[in-house]
Amino acid sequence: MTDRSRFPEFYRRPMRERLDLLRERGFVSEEDWPSLASGAHTLSRESADRMGENIIGVFGLPLGVGLNFVINGRDYVVPLVVEEPSIVAALSSAAWLARRAGGFTCEADEALLIGQIQVVEVPHPARAQALVLQHKSDLLNLANSLHPRMVARGGGARDVEVVLHSGSSRHGDMLVVHVLVDTRDAMGANLVNTMCEGVAPLIESLTGGKVFLRILSNLTDRALVKARVELPAELLGGKGYAGGEVRDGIILANELAAVDPYRAATHNKGIMNGVDAVALATGNDWRAIEAAAHAYAARGQRYTALTKWFESDDGKLVGVLEMPMKVGIVGGSLQSNPTVGIALRMLGVRSARELAEVMGAVGLAQNLAALRALVTEGIQRGHMMLHARSVASSAGAPPELLPEVVERLIDSGEIKIWKAKEILDTLQGPSRMAGFDQAGVGYGKVILLGEHAVVYGSHAIAAPVPLAIQSKVSSTAGEGVHLLIPRWGVEDRFAPTGEHRNSLHQSIALILDRLGLASYAIRLEVAPHVPRAMGLGGSAALAVSVIRAVSLHFGLGLGDDEVCRLAYECEMVAHGDPSGIDNTLATFGRPMVFRRAEPPFVRELRVPRPIPIVVGMTGVESLTARMVAGVRAAWEHNPSLYERLFREIDVLALEGVKAVETYNLEMLGELMNVCQGLLNALGVSTWELEELIQIARRHGAAGAKLTGGGGGGSMIAVCPDGTRRVVEAMERAGFRAFAIEVG
């Protein structure tokens, strides 16, 4: 068993990064990735109009994935179309539990659909029943002659059954003929209905009665799937509950659903939460699957649970699900929605039978998750956590603050948007984190005009963003540096002396060495509000933040110029040949025009009033050192050509100074658009950046361009008419975006 469907912390990652991970593991193909990344896979209005009647628009639902599934020894990532986040989270959690015990085992029957022909006014019902059965081969041959291509694929009508029902005084007993049809990988409703229509005249002739209804049955009890999981009790424990207690609680809860139809309805609805989500994603008729499931649950003396949970002889919890599951993976209705094809390719099923087995496992996993939650901390807490995430996102919480906003929302008991905004204001205020002194701050940045050319002596305009990095230093026992950056998932211990492959370790070691503190044992806590490798000056902000925190802790009294010079040395570690603009802005935190020189030329920009800017992030890490090296190699190959490009960018930057200081945002936007063309010529743009730039321009931005090193990272757009439309459009396309004010 591999870990191919295992993605720890998947939900915390940006949407673009999730897609990248699925592509790397082979669940999303190179052909499907651009469509998912751009949103082009969604159903168009024109396609929707061809699918139905009285169409006025398209209604969207989230497409998520269930992770960790191992079914019959094979890894699956399961596409789920559902608006309730707790369903996806619960499925992935239950699948992880099952995975540790070997996964799910599932078996689907050879699926047969039943077509029903109702015959009334039959003179001799018993004789008619016998005659129909005697002519079974004639009926099957006739039915199969109507669909020779299905027969050629190995399907077709397989059997005929006859059922007698006591009828009314007006019409007498009813005779119902069942035609059992193998539709192979198709859902097959239309095919079965056609067969019923085709054999009806022969049935009338044989029975002497009158055929009335001719239609398939949605009680697909000849297409059953059986799913099973066995879980050692020790896997079930946690949160103060022993594994055996949880096992026994699940069994007891299932016993209530087995005998009480009121509980069984809720129990089975939970199963269908998962099954329906897969049915929607794969283009199957979820209404038919629902009808079959509930009819099957009511086949005995009472409506009952579709699952059974019991204890095995060796103390394991055993769960079994049995339910009808007639699904398809081919057919026109499946092909009309492009997302269905993507979902089926992601799932990788090779037959309708395999899809039924996956859906059976999903139903059992959903039931396991629900019962386990009920008997331990309860479903309400899980729903509350996911609801709080949704509220925090709606309030505009950036990804790096989302976990903290969610935690505080739940603790407050007021899971409301107003409360989330109040918490966000507190977190984004001047004292964002208790215990982190403002002296330990380094500022992030955006470059309005001039990146890359600034390395070669051209001017550049840059401004701080209201995101910073804060650091705190404390003395500790032991040796070396204990580094903690929780939001980046970093916790390291390392010695400042010696060789370091990690550029972050190199920078910290350089700082301590230059300040004569390499022999001291310290604990360094870093709280980044600037995303990593997104072209927003994160490495320089971190260096400045750490230098100031070290200076504060050891009472060094370093001035801004000293901090800036040492941060520049750290930038040389990170980027090879930096211009100096990032560390300068990270230190001083003011809008500026900058030119590389000895000493650098720095002038503060006079911004009459705040400039509305949208920052859009591609989700692709930008390695500035690689981009800078690539431009340098191109310049060395053809210096005259590239120096002309650098001079053009220099002219744009100087014109940009005038535009900023006169608050001519339309002119600033035009200059940014031209600069983006030149940056594209330098080879540092990407299709993700270009897409974000086009989105911004289409939704009202005066101009847009990449910011920083390029090759991914971020872009900026100046938005004189407001930022909301641009941010929302970027988020709809699957990107992260936020609005700032410069000046």
BELFEN-V592290 format. One record per backbone hydrogen bond with DSSP energy under -1.0 kcal/mol. CO is the residue of the C=O (numbers start at 0). NH is the residue of the N-H. Records with the same first field share a line. If there is no record, write none. Layout:
# BELFEN-V592290
CO=NH  NH
This chain:
# BELFEN-V592290
2=5
4=67
6=9
9=12
13=17
14=18
15=19
16=20
17=21
18=22
19=23
20=24
21=26  27
22=25
28=32
31=35
32=36
33=37
34=38  40
38=41
43=47
44=48
45=49
46=50
47=51
61=81
63=79
65=77
68=75
69=103
70=73
73=70
77=65
79=63
83=86
84=88
85=89
86=90
87=91
88=92
89=93
90=94
91=95
92=96
93=97
94=98
95=99
97=100  102
98=101
103=71
104=227
106=225
112=180
113=216
114=178
115=214
116=176
117=211
118=174
119=209
123=127
124=128
125=129
126=130
127=131
128=132
129=133
130=134
132=135
134=138
135=139
136=140
137=141
138=142
139=143
140=144
143=146
146=150
147=151
148=152
149=154
150=153
155=181
158=179
160=177
162=175
164=173
167=171
170=120
173=164
174=118
175=162
176=116
177=160
178=114
179=157  158
180=112
181=155
182=185
184=328  329
187=191
188=192
189=193
190=194
191=195
192=196
193=197
194=198
198=202
199=203
200=204
201=205
202=206
203=207
209=119
212=117
214=115
217=219
218=220
219=222
221=111
222=324
223=108
224=322
225=106
226=320
227=104
228=318
230=316
231=234
232=235
237=240
240=237
241=245
242=246
243=247
244=248
245=249
246=250
247=251
248=252
249=253
250=254
251=255
252=256
253=257
255=259
259=263
260=264
262=266
263=267
264=268
265=269
266=270
267=271
268=272
270=274
271=275
273=277
274=278
275=279
276=80  280
277=281
278=283
279=282
283=285
284=288
285=289
286=290
287=291
288=292
289=293
290=294
291=295
292=296
293=297
295=298
296=303
305=321
307=319
309=317
311=314
315=311
316=230
317=309
318=228
319=307
320=226
322=224
330=334
331=335
336=339
337=341
338=342
339=343
340=344
341=345
342=346
343=347
350=354
351=355
352=356
353=357
354=358
355=359
356=360
357=361
358=362
359=363
360=364
361=365
362=366
363=367
364=368
365=369
366=370
367=371
368=372
369=373
370=374
372=377
378=382
379=383
380=384
381=385
382=386
383=387
384=388
385=389
386=390
387=391
388=392
389=393
390=394
391=396
392=395
397=400  401
400=404
401=405
402=406
403=407
404=408
405=409
406=410
407=411
408=412
413=415
415=419
416=420
417=421
418=422
419=423
420=424
421=425
422=426
423=427
432=435
436=439
437=440
439=470
441=468
443=464
445=462
448=460
449=453
450=452
451=454
452=455  457
453=456
459=593
460=447  448
461=591
462=445
466=443
467=528
468=441
469=526
471=524
473=522
479=521
480=493
481=523
482=491
483=525
484=487  489
485=488
489=484
491=482
493=480
501=505
502=506
503=507
504=508
505=509
506=510
507=511
508=512
509=513
510=514
511=516
512=515
516=519
520=475
521=481
522=473
523=483
524=471
526=469
532=621
535=444
536=540
537=541
538=542
539=543
540=544
541=545
542=546
543=547
544=548
545=549
546=550
547=551
548=552
549=553
550=555
558=562
559=563
560=564
561=565
562=566
563=567
564=568
565=569
566=570
567=571
568=572
569=573
570=574
571=575
574=576
579=583
580=584
581=585
582=586
583=587
584=588
585=442
590=604
591=461
592=602
593=459
594=600
600=594
602=592
610=741
611=718
612=739
613=716
614=737
615=714
616=735
619=712
621=623
622=626
623=627
624=628
625=629
626=630
627=631
628=632
629=633
630=634
631=635
632=636
633=637
637=641
638=642
639=643
640=644
641=645
642=646
643=647
644=648
645=649
646=650
647=651
648=652
649=653
650=654
651=655
652=656
653=657
654=658
655=659
656=660
657=661
658=663
659=662
662=664
663=667
664=668
665=669
666=670
667=671
668=672
669=673
670=674
671=675
672=676
673=677
674=678
675=679
676=680
677=681
678=683
679=682
683=710
685=689
686=690
687=691
688=692
689=693
690=694
691=695
692=696
693=697
694=698
695=700
696=699
702=717
704=715
712=617
713=706
714=615
715=704
716=613
717=701
718=721
722=726
723=727
724=728
725=729
726=730
727=731
728=732
729=734
730=733
735=616
737=614
739=612
741=610
